[in-house]
Amino acid sequence: MLTEEQVRPLLCYDELIPAIRKALMDFSAGRVHQPLRNIIPVPAHGGWFGVMPAVYGTVMGAKMVAFYPGNVNLQKHTHMAMIQLFRADTGEPLVTMDGRLITEMRTAAVSAVAIDYLAAPEAKVLAILGSGV
């Protein structure tokens, strides 16, 4: 089990952005099996629970995300996530990781890849509009 504190030093954008670029290209080429995510509302507590499975090369796994906007009032993160990876050839569990930071950094890395492909070559300014994670 890797905590967010253990995951943090293992991720850097210099390596993450090229890895995300390759993963997106492999997804587009049909080398990734990734069904649509399932989102389950949790109306009694004002939240949502999402499950996102995928199989890619030698690894399969799932990210499970809880989104609770009301956590702001509790001074907790609004997004909580765990990622579980397995060997694709045997199904053996490989690792369980806190997925909150991974999700945050993956979102930024995908945005960087998109900007590389979608921004006009002469662009000098970038505006990012959002409301957090």
TORVOPA-24439 format. One record per residue: x, y, z of N, C-alpha, C in turn. Coordinates in steps of 0.001 Angstrom, whole numbers, padded with zeros to 6 digits, always signed. Layout:
XYZXYZXYZ...
// end
This chain:
+000855-001180+000000+000000+000000+000000+000889+001227+000000+000737+002051-001024+001488+003297-001096+000576+004465-000735+000991+005233+000242+000239+006416+000651+000554+007575-000297-000187+008651-000168+000088+009826-000997+001515+010325-000764+001969+010282+000468+003321+010737+000783+004379+009855+000117+004090+008575-000058+005019+007673-000731+004944+007815-002246+003775+008151-002762+003588+008319-004207+004236+009617-004686+004117+010677-003901+004559+012024-004310+005979+012053-004879+006999+011482-004211+008354+011574-004770+008576+010692-006006+007640+009804-006296+007781+008911-007446+007253+009522-008740+006498+010608-008619+005894+011241-009801+006552+012578-010089+006902+012776-011350+007377+014099-011787+006848+014328-013196+006537+015575-013501+005929+015894-014794+006854+015605-015975+008169+015706-015772+009102+015415-016873+008952+013984-017376+008585+013059-016509+008352+011668-016913+006879+011385-017157+006015+012049-016401+004584+011776-016485+003981+012237-017810+004347+013416-018277+003750+013935-019512+004053+013027-020705+005309+012595-020926+005555+011662-022038+004836+010320-021860+004727+009844-020619+004018+008582-020373+002539+008723-020705+001952+009857-020339+000543+010110-020654+000363+010231-022164+001290+010907-022844+001218+011042-024305+001186+009652-024947+002085+008761-024501+002141+007402-025049+000853+006641-024734+000359+006758-023515-000873+006060-023136-002058+006538-023973-002133+007829-024235-003224+008352-025065-003112+007851-026501-001898+007781-027009-001698+007258-028364-002070+005772-028419-001671+005015-027390-002016+003596-027340-003526+003401-027203-004184+004258-026427-005641+004191-026300-006292+004433-027665-005833+005462-028363-006389+005783-029682-006147+004674-030692-005051+003935-030517-004709+002841-031432-005398+001530-031037-006192+001551-029967-006930+000349-029551-006129-000621-028705-004993-000188-028165-004167-001079-027345-004528-001042-025863-005524-000249-025517-005992-000147-024133-007458-000541-024116-007811-001451-023232-009223-001805-023060-009718-001036-021839-010593-000060-022101-011065+000805-021027-012551+001080-021206-013388+000295-020535-014822+000566-020641-015165+001897-019977-016351+002383-020253-016794+003628-019628-016817+003484-018119-016520+004565-017456-016559+004552-015991-017983+004395-015497-018113+003774-014354-019407+003660-013681-019438+004686-012561-020512+005454-012514-020696+006447-011457-021962+006083-010696-021804+005949-009397-022933+005606-008536-023208+006797-007616-024390+007393-007698-024703+008478-006767-024890+007932-005356-024496+008731-004389-024700+008403-002969-025519+009558-002388-026806+009622-002749-027619+010790-002399-027768+011022-000896-027741+009979-000097-027906+010155+001344-026781+010980+001951-025632+011021+001255-024482+011747+001789-023961+012800+000815-024700+013035-000264-024342+014082-001208-023079+013806-001997-022801+012535-002250-021574+012204-002961-021794+011305-004157-020691+010966-004787-020673+010048-005926-019504+009110-005758-019671+007886-006261-018597+006899-006245-018382+006429-007676-017155+006560-008157-016844+006173-009520-015834+005044-009557-016016+004135-010513-015089+003024-010717-014647+003053-012170-013326+003074-012370-012754+003196-013710-011740+002080-013954-012164+000968-014579-011248-000139-014846-010552+000008-016197-009416-000669-016332-008709-000687-017621-007719-001851-017633-007397-002294-018844-006328-003273-019068-005396-002655-020100-004103-002622-019766-003115-001971-020638-001809-002755-020547-001497-003448-021612-000247-004219-021629-000255-005313-020579+000718-005286-019704+000880-006339-018695+000156-006039-017391-000583-004928-017369-001215-004490-016120-002705-004248-016342-003473-004598-015337-004886-004214-015325-005162-003614-013951-006184-002800-013904-006465-002173-012628-007735-001375-012662-007958-000720-011549-009133+000130-011429-008813+001277-010493-009349+002428-010859-009308+003566-009949-010710+003717-009395-010786+003860-008099-012058+004088-007427-011996+005474-006812-012985+006299-007147-012976+007690-006718-014274+008011-005993-014142+008681-004881-015293+009220-004166-015238+010735-004298-016339+011337-004703-016426+012790-004828-017521+013276-003893-017136+014043-002887-018048+014553-001875-017854+016064-001738-018622+016864-002491-018456+018316-002422-018602+018873-001009-019450+018247-000195-019674+018714+001177-018474+018565+002084-017459+017835+001646-016256+017676+002467-015529+018994+002709-015784+019979+001844-015182+021295+002044-015537+021809+003432-016802+021625+003837-017249+022095+005151-016611+021317+006296-016103+020122+006003-015445+019291+007019-013928+019448+006978-013446+020350+006121-012011+020569+005903-011314+019277+005476-011999+018555+004571-011449+017337+003970-011406+017530+002462-010596+016713+001782-010563+016747+000326-011930+016361-000231-012322+016993-001337-013592+016651-001970-013467+015389-002819-012261+015098-003279-011991+013892-004068-011101+012965-003254-011493+011720-003147-010672+010672-002527-010549+009566-003570-009395+008920-003651-009240+007887-004674-008234+006831-004231-008457+005629-004735-007525+004513-004564-007353+003857-005926-006151+003395-006188-005867+002676-007424-005334+001310-007051-005911+000284-007641-005461-001094-007421-004982-001644-008752-003735-002133-008789-003182-002725-010009-002972-004218-009818-003135-004961-010929-002974-006408-010958-002123-006796-012168-001495-007938-012122-000838-008484-013300-001922-008933-014266-001788-008582-015533-002800-008967-016517-002724-010453-016853-001545-011068-016720-001411-012480-017114-001890-013462-016056-001856-013060-014783-002248-013994-013722-003340-013452-012808-003574-012150-012854-004552-011538-011961-004018-011247-010574-002729-011493-010351-002156-011256-009021-002115-009760-008707-002501-009400-007480-002413-007988-007085-000953-007531-007065-000728-006319-007553+000611-005741-007556+000773-004654-006506-000177-003716-006480-000040-002582-005566-001394-001914-005379-001565-001342-004218-002687-000457-003932-002071+000898-003634-002577+001929-004292-002005+003263-004120-003089+004281-003828-002753+005245-003009-003620+006397-002878-003673+007064-004243-004849+007396-004726-004990+007911-006073-005326+009378-006174-005435+010088-005066-005821+011495-005122-004772+012322-005858-003530+012243-005442-002458+013002-006090-002234+012516-007520-002305+011204-007731-002136+010653-009079-003193+011232-010010-004430+011301-009561-005513+011866-010361-005238+013337-010667-004825+014070-009667-004509+015490-009824-003421+015693-010881-002338+014935-010757-001203+015098-011674-001529+014555-013066-002312+013486-013143-002710+012946-014444-003554+013958-015202-004451+014626-014509-005283+015639-015152-004418+016752-015724-003451+017215-014977-002553+018267-015459-001717+017771-016636-001232+016535-016565-000401+015992-017648-001203+015833-018938-002447+015384-018840-003297+015269-020031-003532+016656-020623-003725+017638-019779-003901+019015-020263-002652+019490-020996-001480+019167-020478-000225+019564-021136-000102+018912-022513-000452+017633-022612-000403+016940-023906-001394+017576-024875-002597+017856-024401-003613+018472-025263-003149+019835-025770-002534+020611-024903-002047+021932-025307-000993+021797-026398-000098+020809-026263+000926+020585-027291+000304+020369-028659-000821+019668-028708-001443+019328-029987-002485+020329-030456-003119+021044-029535-004250+021890-029901-003941+023380-029970-002900+023828-029263-002592+025261-029257-002002+025683-030596-002340+026865-031012-001741+027426-032227-000242+027599-032002+000582+027255-032978+002037+027340-032796+002519+028727-032378+001805+029768-032801+002235+031125-032460+001701+031606-031109+000943+030777-030411+000359+031171-029124+001465+031504-028119+001237+032595-027380+002205+033038-026373+001619+033042-024964+000288+032927-024869-000391+033013-023584-001352+031842-023457-001439+031304-022252-002370+030222-021962-003179+030613-020732-004485+030490-020806-005356+030721-019659-005982+029384-019294-005935+029047-018034-006568+027821-017544-007663+028232-016573-008883+027819-016874-010022+028145-016026-010469+026873-015336-010643+026929-014049-011075+025747-013322-011397+026102-011901-011765+025065-011165-012149+025312-009771-011467+024314-008844-010247+023954-009162-009507+023030-008306-009270+021722-008996-009170+020674-008214-008856+019346-008748-009874+018960-009785
// end
